[in-house]
Amino acid sequence: MLTLPVLLLLLVAVGGSAGMAGILGWLFHRLSRLEASGQDLERLLSDNAALREQIEAMRSDIEQLGERVDFSERLLEKGAPESDDHNSLS
């Protein structure tokens, strides 16, 4: 027959083992999530670089459009020479 101290010792040993198993399971779960987040981080950094390239291309396009607008405005300020063809349409 088991005495009370032996039963308590078994209970503590089993409970401690279960607790350790739970902690180890939690640690392995966290490690797998960290590895997955590392892969996500690499993907995000790659996406970020691609987006930066697209933004730079758009800035270049906007700059060229601005230059075209400035050129068109200068042409309009100079005024187009009037011709008889334009007057005959009115």
Secondary structure, 3 states (H helix, E strand, C coil): CCCHHHHHHHHHHHHHHHHHHHHHHHHHHHHHHHHHHHHHHHHHHHHHHHHHHHHHHHHHHHHHHHHHHHHHHHHHHHCCCCCHHHHHHC
